[in-house]
Amino acid sequence: MSRFLGPIRQLGFVVPDIEAAMRHWTDVMGVGPFYYNPQVPIEEYTFDGQRYEPHNSVALANAGYIQVELIQCRNAVPSCYKEFTDAGHSGLQHTAYWTEEYDRDLGIMADQGFRVRMSGTVGQNGRFAYFDREDHPGTCIELSEVKGPKGRMFDLIRAASEGWDGTDPVRPFPDLATI
């Protein structure tokens, strides 16, 4: 376990073709099922203090305790993801810590010299922040709030992966309003 904010819970991969990436992870790696959202509804999105309207596709699955997130940018909105691909990278872009104490942990990050570069909200109690301080070239840290519907969705995704037999490898994101 990390001494920092608990265990790392997610590995985020920025990919040029999310459909091909899901096939690779399910067929070759045996990870799934993936829950796919072709356009994640991000509210209050900012990058370097400016507001934008991102269009990102996301797929989530678990490999044991760790969640695998696949991300494809569908527009040219500035983001940590776009900086990553503009630098010629694809693959692991971030590691994420999950929290039910978002404000407290955001303060811990600030006290340790981290500055928020990118942030927003996905559903109720689904705030997230990506930080500017890199300890490994090309990757960054995300802090993700997981109480409420987003946390229940992550629980559903993990439960679906346990004993997954390879059927129905790509599924739609559940509606956060009904979880």
Secondary structure as UniProt FT lines:
FT   TURN            3..5
FT   STRAND          8..14
FT   HELIX           18..23
FT   HELIX           24..28
FT   STRAND          34..37
FT   STRAND          43..47
FT   TURN            48..49
FT   STRAND          50..51
FT   STRAND          56..63
FT   TURN            64..65
FT   STRAND          66..73
FT   HELIX           80..86
FT   TURN            87..88
FT   STRAND          91..99
FT   HELIX           102..111
FT   TURN            112..113
FT   STRAND          116..121
FT   TURN            124..125
FT   STRAND          127..131
FT   TURN            137..138
FT   STRAND          140..145
FT   HELIX           149..161
FT   TURN            162..163
FT   STRAND          170..172
FT   HELIX           176..178
//
